Amino acid sequence: MNDHAHVLASPIAPNEIENLVQGWKSYTTSALWRGGRKGKIRQREYFDRIIRSETDYLEKMNYILGNPWKRWPELEEYPWVWSESMGEPSGGGHGGGGHGGPPLPDER
């Protein structure tokens, strides 16, 4: 997304989600500044959700994978979408799915 990101992650002990998010925000902000961006890039807060079931997981995954095509319905490819269930990132291609994006977990 051009103004936010969706990430589905599970921290491995002893890491805490707060530390992972802070590290990711710090790393990507530094990279954007090196690339020429100026000023504040990130919001102080982030929104997290606890995945409590496989149904909840699939709902969130489907939302995340389909989100770029909701934002930009004219897209044929969105190479930045990747999930472990899709295999290695290929750098492009939408691979099917009724939403115009990659196959969702429940479409396999």
PEJO-V542684 format. One line per field, one symbol per residue. ss: DSSP state (2 for helix, 1 for strand, 0 for the rest). phi: phi as a letter, one per 40 degrees, with the letter a starting at -180 (. if undefined). psi: psi as a letter, one per 40 degrees, with the letter a starting at -180 (. if undefined). A space follows every 50 residues. Layout:
# PEJO-V542684
ss=???
phi=???
psi=???
This chain:
# PEJO-V542684
ss=00000000000000002222222222222222220000000000000000 00022222222222222222200000000000022200000000000000 00002220
phi=.cbabbbbabcbdccbddccccccccccccccccchcbgcbbcccabbbc cbacccdcccccccccddcccbcccbbacccabdccgcdbgigbghgccg bcccdcbc
psi=ieeiihhhihihheiiddddddddddddddddddeeiiahdiidiihiih heiddddddddddddedddddgeehdigeehiideeaiheeiieeaheee aihidee.
